[in-house]
Amino acid sequence: MKRTDPIHVAVAETSVIVRSGLISVLKRLPDIPVQPVEITSMEGLHNCMQGHRPEVLIVNPGFGGWFNVDEFKATYPQTAVSYTHLTLPTT
């Protein structure tokens, strides 16, 4: 069954190439309407959590220096957000 209401997804990544590429892929998912929010800073992430309340947060573990999921969850306990992180290969 095709979902009609959009899934609100926040992508927290400082690299414009990675962030825009991921959002492009999310928008092309068949039968899943995605409403993405691009986040480039910790301040932007906090603003997003206060205003938009995404259902899914995709975050680079190095975002903002070091992204601590447990600390972030404790800051926003009232939100039901699914968290996932990006793991990029190193050379």
C-alpha positions as CSV (number, residue, x, y, z in Angstrom):
1,M,0.0,0.0,0.0
2,K,1.3,3.4,-0.9
3,R,1.9,5.8,2.0
4,T,0.2,9.2,1.5
5,D,1.5,11.2,4.4
6,P,5.2,12.2,4.2
7,I,7.9,10.9,6.4
8,H,9.8,13.8,7.9
9,V,13.5,13.1,7.6
10,A,16.3,15.3,8.9
11,V,19.8,14.8,7.4
12,A,22.5,16.3,9.6
13,E,25.7,16.4,7.6
14,T,28.3,19.1,6.9
15,S,29.3,17.8,3.5
16,V,27.0,19.3,0.9
17,I,27.9,16.4,-1.5
18,V,26.9,13.7,1.0
19,R,23.9,15.6,2.3
20,S,22.4,16.5,-1.0
21,G,23.2,13.0,-2.5
22,L,21.4,11.3,0.4
23,I,18.4,13.6,0.1
24,S,18.2,13.0,-3.6
25,V,18.2,9.2,-3.0
26,L,15.5,9.6,-0.3
27,K,13.3,11.6,-2.6
28,R,13.5,8.9,-5.3
29,L,12.2,6.1,-3.0
30,P,9.1,4.6,-4.7
31,D,5.8,4.7,-2.8
32,I,7.4,6.5,0.2
33,P,6.9,10.3,0.3
34,V,9.8,11.9,2.1
35,Q,9.9,15.5,3.4
36,P,13.6,16.1,4.0
37,V,15.2,18.8,6.0
38,E,18.9,19.6,5.4
39,I,20.9,20.4,8.5
40,T,24.4,21.8,8.4
41,S,25.2,22.8,12.0
42,M,24.4,21.8,15.6
43,E,22.5,25.0,16.0
44,G,20.4,24.1,13.0
45,L,19.8,20.6,14.4
46,H,18.5,22.1,17.7
47,N,16.3,24.5,15.8
48,C,14.9,21.6,13.7
49,M,14.1,19.5,16.8
50,Q,12.3,22.4,18.4
51,G,10.3,23.3,15.3
52,H,9.9,20.4,12.9
53,R,10.3,17.3,15.0
54,P,11.5,14.8,12.4
55,E,10.4,11.2,12.5
56,V,13.9,10.1,11.3
57,L,17.2,11.7,12.0
58,I,20.2,10.6,9.8
59,V,23.4,12.0,11.3
60,N,27.1,11.8,10.7
61,P,28.8,10.6,13.9
62,G,31.4,13.3,13.4
63,F,28.7,16.0,13.1
64,G,29.4,18.9,15.4
65,G,32.8,17.4,16.3
66,W,31.3,14.3,17.9
67,F,27.6,13.4,17.9
68,N,26.4,11.8,21.2
69,V,23.1,10.1,20.5
70,D,22.4,9.3,24.2
71,E,23.0,12.9,25.2
72,F,20.9,14.2,22.3
73,K,18.0,11.8,23.2
74,A,18.2,13.1,26.8
75,T,17.9,16.7,25.5
76,Y,14.7,15.9,23.5
77,P,13.0,13.1,25.5
78,Q,9.5,14.1,24.3
79,T,10.2,13.3,20.7
80,A,9.8,9.9,19.1
81,V,12.6,10.1,16.6
82,S,14.3,7.1,14.9
83,Y,18.1,7.7,14.7
84,T,20.5,6.3,12.2
85,H,24.1,7.3,11.5
86,L,26.3,7.5,8.4
87,T,29.4,5.5,8.3
88,L,31.6,6.6,5.5
89,P,34.6,4.6,4.4
90,T,38.1,6.0,5.1
91,T,41.0,5.7,2.7
